[in-house]
Amino acid sequence: MGIQTINPTRRNFLIGTGLVIGVALASRTKAAAALIQGAPAGPAGPASEFNAFVRIAPDSTVTVLSKHIEFGQGPYTGLTTLVAEELDADWSQMRAAAAPADETYKNLAFGLQGTGGSTSIANSYEQMRKAGATARAMLVAAAAEEWGVPAEEITVSKGRIAHAASGKESGFGELADKAATMDAPSDPALKDPKDFVLIGTDRPKLDTPEKTNGKAVFTLDVLADNMMIAMVAHPAHFGATVQSFDDTAAREIPGVVDIQQIPQGIAVYAENTYAALKARDALKIVWDLTTAESRSSEEIYEDYRALFSGEGLEAANEGDVDGASSANGITTMHSDLVFPFLAHAPMEPLDAVLIKQEDGSIDCYNGSQFPGQDKAAIAEVCGVDASKVRVNMQLAGGSFGRRAQFGSPYMREAAAAFKASGMDRPIKHMWTREDDVRGGFYRPIYVHAIKGAIDAEGNIVAWDHKIAGQSIMNKTELDETTVEGASDLPYAIPNRRVYAHQTELPVPILWWRSVGHTHTAFAVETFLDEMLEKAGKDPVEGRLALLGEHPRHTAVLKKVAEIAGWGTPAPEGRQRGVAVHKSFNTYVAEIAEVSIGEDGAPKVHKVWCAVDCGVAVNPNIIRAQMEGGIGYGLGAILYDQITLGDGGRVVQSNFHDYRSLRINEMPEVEVAIIPSSEPPTGVGEPGTPPIGPAVANAWRRLTGQPVRRLPIVGNLVS
């Protein structure tokens, strides 16, 4: 059987010549807080007891297994930088590969293997540094014994180990085998940040060359001998099920192998993609709509608004909002905002390759965001022990949260299709972009209602905020993702109340890049801007006055105002808007310069961004993630919405009517990174929330039109 890609397994990573740093596992009770302690002294135990992160090969190359999937956000490069720094390696010798699905490669923030929440560097910072420091200490010990010199006289720099007095020098590879026999330190010393050589400097991404020369392998590139294409026909209404179907015409299409009903719909198996698509289109399916969502988006918005008259779930309640709002000399304001469903729309739609081996085990090739959950889903659906399932991690063409699904529904569908086929041939299970855009999962619809009060001196004295939408975490009690960024305002407003109204719909929902901050940042920062304007205060100075107890918010806001030249006139026909927001423990402020485009819609010329993400492991990647988050968020707030039309059918289907920001629409972006000694925090998502309100605030200053409904294009109000 020919597979186009070979992935490192734990076994082949651990076995062989060279030095492998095995990381002792913490007990399950301490898993969430555990950090690498280095390999235990003495002979290595069974492979199951170790988590191999670093291998130094005889040719001196250093391979780091990344426990976080690489879908463009840079964990391969970031984690490798941490190891290389403490190892004192030369960057040219560093390599990265995906860790296999194994619970020992757990995200320390989650307690299970997975990538999300902008946690990759934050939860691995000390862990991977200790892995590099452990390897360095063992190499030095090996050199000291080999050369008969004191270890403290040995230096390591740029991948070379040297003893000046004797003139002896070696690369890592020559000592790797001997180093593997050395006792590992239980608590290796880490560098003082002032001595960093690689951390804090620009490094090119390790995965870029192969992604640009065509050598990179994604799941769609994986081929196996005798492989079938499997595609599933889904209902056009969320919550519908198959009542009956006729596959007569579909089976007559050349290349069709079989058609089977599975819980998710009707699975078509074919020798090629074309035949699978043609056969799927030829199916005649009667859908049962009894439990399906039949409301339009507009009807859902109205139903959500009606909820505000009832009692919600308390997220924050300080002071006396009602009393402050009704006092003498008070000016009140309100804002009602509507946020549509949003699709993730990654470049690579969902896909997976499943192969049953002669011993009954199953190999899955997939760009999995939570491989442990996917592994368990395959095992359960296919009726095999989880130990017989291997998830071979691939590069993924984007996600933005799409691949991080509760219970692995996509993998359950792929496994169901595989099982229904008899599992005697490999399958590549594929979704088209239309499947993904029309089939969810989505960022939920949210409706906000905010009221504020300003006293006679221009002080904001009350804030009353209500939010209605589905609970992403499927909670009946308060879901923090619904109110994050709204319930924890940094602004000093003495009377404040935030309530959530959590709803249930058949429409499947999921986190979307920056989760709750996608809508709360927009609601808070646009309404605050309107209130500051009403109070006669400058948008930057007014915010700074309210941020007295929040120095990191203050620092990014001052910095972005500095680099944007806030206070100087914008070019003729343009205005600037500002927003500042904390998400995933990272502080970001952005200023957008906007004009009225030829089509009457906002044209964004330039965005200034200041970010405080703690220690900047790789400034190049941080800048890239801020730029990417700005572009992604800008496309969403300008153009994107998933609309349920009459009867609840999704209107949009592909990039022609659910469009991304185009290259000619991307503004110039200038990023300033705040120097910090704080532990690193996330950068994959925090650049997205502020761009929407910054643009909307600039637009209001330019036109007098507040933005009450997204996307902006097509929903402008006077």
ChimeraX attribute file (.defattr): number of C-alpha atoms within 10 A of each C-alpha:
attribute: neighborCount
match mode: 1-to-1
recipient: residues
	/A:1	11
	/A:2	9
	/A:3	11
	/A:4	12
	/A:5	16
	/A:6	11
	/A:7	16
	/A:8	15
	/A:9	19
	/A:10	19
	/A:11	12
	/A:12	9
	/A:13	18
	/A:14	21
	/A:15	12
	/A:16	12
	/A:17	16
	/A:18	24
	/A:19	27
	/A:20	27
	/A:21	25
	/A:22	26
	/A:23	24
	/A:24	19
	/A:25	20
	/A:26	15
	/A:27	9
	/A:28	9
	/A:29	8
	/A:30	11
	/A:31	18
	/A:32	16
	/A:33	12
	/A:34	16
	/A:35	20
	/A:36	21
	/A:37	20
	/A:38	26
	/A:39	25
	/A:40	17
	/A:41	12
	/A:42	10
	/A:43	11
	/A:44	13
	/A:45	12
	/A:46	7
	/A:47	13
	/A:48	11
	/A:49	13
	/A:50	21
	/A:51	25
	/A:52	23
	/A:53	28
	/A:54	27
	/A:55	24
	/A:56	27
	/A:57	20
	/A:58	17
	/A:59	13
	/A:60	21
	/A:61	21
	/A:62	29
	/A:63	20
	/A:64	30
	/A:65	25
	/A:66	24
	/A:67	27
	/A:68	29
	/A:69	27
	/A:70	24
	/A:71	22
	/A:72	21
	/A:73	21
	/A:74	27
	/A:75	26
	/A:76	25
	/A:77	24
	/A:78	25
	/A:79	25
	/A:80	27
	/A:81	28
	/A:82	26
	/A:83	31
	/A:84	29
	/A:85	23
	/A:86	26
	/A:87	26
	/A:88	21
	/A:89	26
	/A:90	16
	/A:91	19
	/A:92	10
	/A:93	16
	/A:94	20
	/A:95	19
	/A:96	20
	/A:97	23
	/A:98	21
	/A:99	27
	/A:100	24
	/A:101	25
	/A:102	20
	/A:103	16
	/A:104	22
	/A:105	24
	/A:106	22
	/A:107	23
	/A:108	20
	/A:109	20
	/A:110	16
	/A:111	17
	/A:112	19
	/A:113	24
	/A:114	26
	/A:115	24
	/A:116	24
	/A:117	20
	/A:118	21
	/A:119	24
	/A:120	29
	/A:121	22
	/A:122	22
	/A:123	21
	/A:124	24
	/A:125	22
	/A:126	17
	/A:127	23
	/A:128	27
	/A:129	25
	/A:130	28
	/A:131	28
	/A:132	28
	/A:133	27
	/A:134	31
	/A:135	31
	/A:136	25
	/A:137	22
	/A:138	23
	/A:139	30
	/A:140	25
	/A:141	23
	/A:142	22
	/A:143	27
	/A:144	18
	/A:145	14
	/A:146	12
	/A:147	13
	/A:148	10
	/A:149	16
	/A:150	13
	/A:151	17
	/A:152	10
	/A:153	12
	/A:154	18
	/A:155	14
	/A:156	20
	/A:157	13
	/A:158	16
	/A:159	23
	/A:160	16
	/A:161	22
	/A:162	20
	/A:163	20
	/A:164	11
	/A:165	9
	/A:166	10
	/A:167	7
	/A:168	13
	/A:169	16
	/A:170	15
	/A:171	20
	/A:172	30
	/A:173	22
	/A:174	17
	/A:175	24
	/A:176	25
	/A:177	20
	/A:178	19
	/A:179	27
	/A:180	21
	/A:181	17
	/A:182	19
	/A:183	18
	/A:184	25
	/A:185	18
	/A:186	15
	/A:187	12
	/A:188	19
	/A:189	13
	/A:190	15
	/A:191	13
	/A:192	7
	/A:193	11
	/A:194	7
	/A:195	9
	/A:196	14
	/A:197	15
	/A:198	20
	/A:199	21
	/A:200	16
	/A:201	14
	/A:202	15
	/A:203	17
	/A:204	14
	/A:205	17
	/A:206	19
	/A:207	20
	/A:208	13
	/A:209	12
	/A:210	11
	/A:211	14
	/A:212	9
	/A:213	8
	/A:214	8
	/A:215	9
	/A:216	15
	/A:217	16
	/A:218	22
	/A:219	27
	/A:220	21
	/A:221	12
	/A:222	18
	/A:223	19
	/A:224	18
	/A:225	12
	/A:226	12
	/A:227	19
	/A:228	26
	/A:229	22
	/A:230	30
	/A:231	29
	/A:232	25
	/A:233	20
	/A:234	20
	/A:235	22
	/A:236	16
	/A:237	23
	/A:238	22
	/A:239	17
	/A:240	20
	/A:241	20
	/A:242	19
	/A:243	10
	/A:244	11
	/A:245	13
	/A:246	12
	/A:247	18
	/A:248	13
	/A:249	13
	/A:250	22
	/A:251	21
	/A:252	12
	/A:253	15
	/A:254	15
	/A:255	18
	/A:256	24
	/A:257	19
	/A:258	17
	/A:259	25
	/A:260	14
	/A:261	17
	/A:262	15
	/A:263	12
	/A:264	20
	/A:265	20
	/A:266	21
	/A:267	26
	/A:268	30
	/A:269	29
	/A:270	25
	/A:271	17
	/A:272	17
	/A:273	18
	/A:274	14
	/A:275	21
	/A:276	29
	/A:277	21
	/A:278	17
	/A:279	27
	/A:280	24
	/A:281	12
	/A:282	17
	/A:283	19
	/A:284	14
	/A:285	18
	/A:286	14
	/A:287	18
	/A:288	15
	/A:289	17
	/A:290	10
	/A:291	12
	/A:292	20
	/A:293	18
	/A:294	20
	/A:295	17
	/A:296	16
	/A:297	21
	/A:298	14
	/A:299	14
	/A:300	18
	/A:301	19
	/A:302	11
	/A:303	14
	/A:304	21
	/A:305	19
	/A:306	11
	/A:307	17
	/A:308	18
	/A:309	7
	/A:310	7
	/A:311	10
	/A:312	17
	/A:313	16
	/A:314	16
	/A:315	20
	/A:316	17
	/A:317	15
	/A:318	13
	/A:319	14
	/A:320	15
	/A:321	20
	/A:322	15
	/A:323	10
	/A:324	21
	/A:325	23
	/A:326	13
	/A:327	11
	/A:328	9
	/A:329	12
	/A:330	20
	/A:331	19
	/A:332	17
	/A:333	16
	/A:334	16
	/A:335	18
	/A:336	18
	/A:337	19
	/A:338	20
	/A:339	23
	/A:340	23
	/A:341	19
	/A:342	22
	/A:343	26
	/A:344	24
	/A:345	22
	/A:346	20
	/A:347	11
	/A:348	18
	/A:349	23
	/A:350	26
	/A:351	23
	/A:352	25
	/A:353	28
	/A:354	27
	/A:355	24
	/A:356	19
	/A:357	15
	/A:358	8
	/A:359	7
	/A:360	13
	/A:361	16
	/A:362	24
	/A:363	19
	/A:364	28
	/A:365	24
	/A:366	24
	/A:367	28
	/A:368	33
	/A:369	25
	/A:370	24
	/A:371	31
	/A:372	23
	/A:373	22
	/A:374	28
	/A:375	26
	/A:376	20
	/A:377	24
	/A:378	30
	/A:379	21
	/A:380	15
	/A:381	17
	/A:382	21
	/A:383	11
	/A:384	15
	/A:385	15
	/A:386	17
	/A:387	12
	/A:388	16
	/A:389	24
	/A:390	24
	/A:391	26
	/A:392	23
	/A:393	28
	/A:394	29
	/A:395	20
	/A:396	25
	/A:397	17
	/A:398	19
	/A:399	23
	/A:400	21
	/A:401	22
	/A:402	24
	/A:403	27
	/A:404	23
	/A:405	18
	/A:406	15
	/A:407	13
	/A:408	22
	/A:409	15
	/A:410	22
	/A:411	27
	/A:412	22
	/A:413	22
	/A:414	31
	/A:415	27
	/A:416	21
	/A:417	32
	/A:418	28
	/A:419	17
	/A:420	16
	/A:421	21
	/A:422	11
	/A:423	18
	/A:424	14
	/A:425	16
	/A:426	26
	/A:427	30
	/A:428	27
	/A:429	26
	/A:430	22
	/A:431	19
	/A:432	15
	/A:433	18
	/A:434	14
	/A:435	19
	/A:436	20
	/A:437	24
	/A:438	25
	/A:439	20
	/A:440	21
	/A:441	22
	/A:442	25
	/A:443	28
	/A:444	28
	/A:445	22
	/A:446	25
	/A:447	25
	/A:448	23
	/A:449	17
	/A:450	19
	/A:451	18
	/A:452	24
	/A:453	25
	/A:454	22
	/A:455	18
	/A:456	11
	/A:457	9
	/A:458	17
	/A:459	17
	/A:460	25
	/A:461	21
	/A:462	26
	/A:463	28
	/A:464	20
	/A:465	24
	/A:466	24
	/A:467	28
	/A:468	27
	/A:469	21
	/A:470	24
	/A:471	23
	/A:472	22
	/A:473	15
	/A:474	14
	/A:475	13
	/A:476	13
	/A:477	12
	/A:478	19
	/A:479	20
	/A:480	17
	/A:481	17
	/A:482	28
	/A:483	24
	/A:484	20
	/A:485	23
	/A:486	27
	/A:487	20
	/A:488	12
	/A:489	16
	/A:490	17
	/A:491	17
	/A:492	16
	/A:493	16
	/A:494	14
	/A:495	21
	/A:496	22
	/A:497	22
	/A:498	21
	/A:499	23
	/A:500	28
	/A:501	26
	/A:502	23
	/A:503	15
	/A:504	12
	/A:505	16
	/A:506	13
	/A:507	18
	/A:508	16
	/A:509	24
	/A:510	24
	/A:511	24
	/A:512	23
	/A:513	26
	/A:514	24
	/A:515	22
	/A:516	24
	/A:517	27
	/A:518	27
	/A:519	30
	/A:520	23
	/A:521	26
	/A:522	30
	/A:523	28
	/A:524	23
	/A:525	24
	/A:526	27
	/A:527	25
	/A:528	21
	/A:529	27
	/A:530	20
	/A:531	24
	/A:532	21
	/A:533	15
	/A:534	14
	/A:535	18
	/A:536	11
	/A:537	16
	/A:538	13
	/A:539	19
	/A:540	21
	/A:541	14
	/A:542	18
	/A:543	24
	/A:544	19
	/A:545	12
	/A:546	16
	/A:547	19
	/A:548	13
	/A:549	13
	/A:550	13
	/A:551	11
	/A:552	18
	/A:553	24
	/A:554	20
	/A:555	19
	/A:556	24
	/A:557	28
	/A:558	17
	/A:559	20
	/A:560	28
	/A:561	21
	/A:562	13
	/A:563	15
	/A:564	20
	/A:565	13
	/A:566	17
	/A:567	11
	/A:568	7
	/A:569	10
	/A:570	14
	/A:571	11
	/A:572	7
	/A:573	9
	/A:574	18
	/A:575	22
	/A:576	27
	/A:577	27
	/A:578	31
	/A:579	31
	/A:580	27
	/A:581	29
	/A:582	24
	/A:583	26
	/A:584	18
	/A:585	18
	/A:586	21
	/A:587	26
	/A:588	32
	/A:589	30
	/A:590	33
	/A:591	31
	/A:592	29
	/A:593	26
	/A:594	29
	/A:595	22
	/A:596	16
	/A:597	10
	/A:598	8
	/A:599	8
	/A:600	10
	/A:601	16
	/A:602	20
	/A:603	20
	/A:604	23
	/A:605	15
	/A:606	17
	/A:607	26
	/A:608	25
	/A:609	32
	/A:610	28
	/A:611	32
	/A:612	26
	/A:613	27
	/A:614	20
	/A:615	21
	/A:616	25
	/A:617	26
	/A:618	21
	/A:619	18
	/A:620	16
	/A:621	23
	/A:622	24
	/A:623	22
	/A:624	18
	/A:625	22
	/A:626	25
	/A:627	23
	/A:628	20
	/A:629	24
	/A:630	26
	/A:631	22
	/A:632	21
	/A:633	24
	/A:634	26
	/A:635	20
	/A:636	24
	/A:637	23
	/A:638	23
	/A:639	18
	/A:640	25
	/A:641	22
	/A:642	23
	/A:643	19
	/A:644	23
	/A:645	16
	/A:646	14
	/A:647	13
	/A:648	19
	/A:649	19
	/A:650	20
	/A:651	15
	/A:652	20
	/A:653	17
	/A:654	15
	/A:655	13
	/A:656	8
	/A:657	13
	/A:658	19
	/A:659	17
	/A:660	20
	/A:661	17
	/A:662	9
	/A:663	8
	/A:664	6
	/A:665	14
	/A:666	20
	/A:667	20
	/A:668	13
	/A:669	20
	/A:670	18
	/A:671	19
	/A:672	20
	/A:673	20
	/A:674	19
	/A:675	13
	/A:676	12
	/A:677	12
	/A:678	11
	/A:679	15
	/A:680	22
	/A:681	25
	/A:682	25
	/A:683	33
	/A:684	27
	/A:685	28
	/A:686	31
	/A:687	33
	/A:688	29
	/A:689	33
	/A:690	30
	/A:691	34
	/A:692	32
	/A:693	29
	/A:694	26
	/A:695	33
	/A:696	29
	/A:697	32
	/A:698	27
	/A:699	28
	/A:700	19
	/A:701	19
	/A:702	18
	/A:703	12
	/A:704	12
	/A:705	15
	/A:706	19
	/A:707	27
	/A:708	21
	/A:709	18
	/A:710	22
	/A:711	21
	/A:712	21
	/A:713	15
	/A:714	11
	/A:715	12
	/A:716	15
	/A:717	11
	/A:718	8
